[in-house]
Amino acid sequence: MKLENTTGTLYLCATPIGNLEDMTFRAVKILREVNFIAAEDTRHTRKLLTHFDIHTPLIRYDEFSKTQSGEKILNLLRGGKNIACVSDAGLPAISDPGADLVKLAVESNIKVCPIPGANAALSALICSALDTIKFTFVGFLPKTAKNRRELLTELSTRPETLIFYESPHHLKKTLTELLDALGNRNAVLARELTKVHEEFLRGKISELAENLSEPIGEFVIVVEGKKNSDEVQTPAENFIDVYKNLISQGIDKKSAIREVAKKFNLNRREIYTAVINL
């Protein structure tokens, strides 16, 4: 459908994820020229604008204010004002309330224009040495345990690389959940991307979980997809024998399944099903 010439444009403007030098010339130009900037955290964004000597007025647009602010922003766009939407870091609309603003703009036939730049998920992926041809961005896992389990169970059979976001205080728990659901796959933890203390930790999920000590900074978790069964699984009788041996040593069923999962790179549900079927 042809866009009205009288409406403004919604620019989705990437901001640095750590290093301010990743701000593009085009992004600075757009933020200076638009009439307003819709920001997730106006205090955080104001620091960025001050650094680049940008004085464009800010409108708060976050998860709590998006209903009221969204309508205000739409009215400004309908009236011919140009507005840039930014997140606290990286591309807006990725694990970010900006996605809702995009939907509202598109539904109102308002032009939406991307201003590309830094992105944590893709930055971690290209440095992971895992498959970059096929991948799925998962982002943050659901908050409730039930929804987390359901999603991870669904993802456990996917062959493509999986990308997650996680905060430092939930990281160890999430790695344990990934180990339980996906098996002991190769993974990469990327922390403090583009910052002074940027770091990539590589290894099996179990190794990363065991060696983690007081994580600091936001993390991207990149996990390899499920390989074909003939590539990674030893015949069922082999891991069943290991399971039986552990049980004979007095190890409880849950711990035995956990140990077998680590050894054979399987998720626990597969082992449990094989034991029951046997």
Secondary structure as the mmCIF struct_conf table of DSSP 4:
data_model
#
loop_
_struct_conf.conf_type_id
_struct_conf.id
_struct_conf.beg_label_comp_id
_struct_conf.beg_label_asym_id
_struct_conf.beg_label_seq_id
_struct_conf.end_label_comp_id
_struct_conf.end_label_asym_id
_struct_conf.end_label_seq_id
HELX_LH_PP_P HELX_LH_PP_P1 LYS A 2 GLU A 4
TURN_TY1_P TURN_TY1_P1 ASN A 5 THR A 6
BEND BEND1 THR A 7 THR A 7
STRN STRN1 THR A 9 CYS A 13
STRN STRN2 THR A 15 THR A 15
BEND BEND2 ILE A 17 GLY A 18
HELX_RH_3T_P HELX_RH_3T_P1 LEU A 20 ASP A 22
HELX_RH_AL_P HELX_RH_AL_P1 PHE A 25 GLU A 33
BEND BEND3 VAL A 34 ASN A 35
STRN STRN3 PHE A 36 ALA A 39
BEND BEND4 GLU A 40 ASP A 41
HELX_RH_AL_P HELX_RH_AL_P2 THR A 42 HIS A 51
TURN_TY1_P TURN_TY1_P2 PHE A 52 ASP A 53
STRN STRN4 LEU A 58 ARG A 60
BEND BEND5 ASP A 62 ASP A 62
TURN_TY1_P TURN_TY1_P3 GLU A 63 SER A 65
HELX_RH_AL_P HELX_RH_AL_P3 LYS A 66 ARG A 78
TURN_TY1_P TURN_TY1_P4 GLY A 79 GLY A 80
STRN STRN5 ILE A 83 VAL A 86
BEND BEND6 ASP A 88 ALA A 89
STRN STRN6 GLY A 90 GLY A 90
BEND BEND7 LEU A 91 LEU A 91
TURN_TY1_P TURN_TY1_P5 PRO A 92 ALA A 93
BEND BEND8 ILE A 94 ASP A 96
TURN_TY1_P TURN_TY1_P6 PRO A 97 PRO A 97
HELX_RH_AL_P HELX_RH_AL_P4 GLY A 98 GLU A 107
TURN_TY1_P TURN_TY1_P7 SER A 108 ASN A 109
STRN STRN7 LYS A 111 ILE A 115
HELX_RH_AL_P HELX_RH_AL_P5 ALA A 120 ILE A 126
TURN_TY1_P TURN_TY1_P8 CYS A 127 SER A 128
BEND BEND9 LEU A 130 LEU A 130
BEND BEND10 ILE A 133 LYS A 134
STRN STRN8 PHE A 135 GLY A 139
BEND BEND11 PHE A 140 PHE A 140
HELX_LH_PP_P HELX_LH_PP_P2 LEU A 141 PRO A 142
BEND BEND12 LYS A 143 THR A 144
HELX_RH_AL_P HELX_RH_AL_P6 ALA A 145 LEU A 155
TURN_TY1_P TURN_TY1_P9 SER A 156 THR A 157
BEND BEND13 GLU A 160 GLU A 160
STRN STRN9 THR A 161 GLU A 166
HELX_RH_3T_P HELX_RH_3T_P2 PRO A 168 HIS A 170
HELX_RH_AL_P HELX_RH_AL_P7 LEU A 171 LEU A 182
BEND BEND14 ASN A 184 ASN A 184
STRN STRN10 ASN A 186 ARG A 191
BEND BEND15 GLU A 192 GLU A 192
TURN_TY1_P TURN_TY1_P10 LEU A 193 THR A 194
BEND BEND16 LYS A 195 LYS A 195
TURN_TY1_P TURN_TY1_P11 VAL A 196 HIS A 197
STRN STRN11 GLU A 199 LYS A 204
HELX_RH_AL_P HELX_RH_AL_P8 ILE A 205 ASN A 211
BEND BEND17 GLU A 214 GLU A 214
BEND BEND18 GLY A 217 GLY A 217
STRN STRN12 PHE A 219 VAL A 223
HELX_LH_PP_P HELX_LH_PP_P3 GLU A 224 ASN A 228
HELX_RH_AL_P HELX_RH_AL_P9 SER A 229 VAL A 232
HELX_LH_PP_P HELX_LH_PP_P4 GLN A 233 PRO A 235
HELX_RH_AL_P HELX_RH_AL_P10 ALA A 236 SER A 248
TURN_TY1_P TURN_TY1_P12 GLN A 249 GLY A 250
HELX_RH_AL_P HELX_RH_AL_P11 LYS A 253 PHE A 264
TURN_TY1_P TURN_TY1_P13 ASN A 265 ASN A 265
HELX_RH_AL_P HELX_RH_AL_P12 ARG A 268 ASN A 277
#
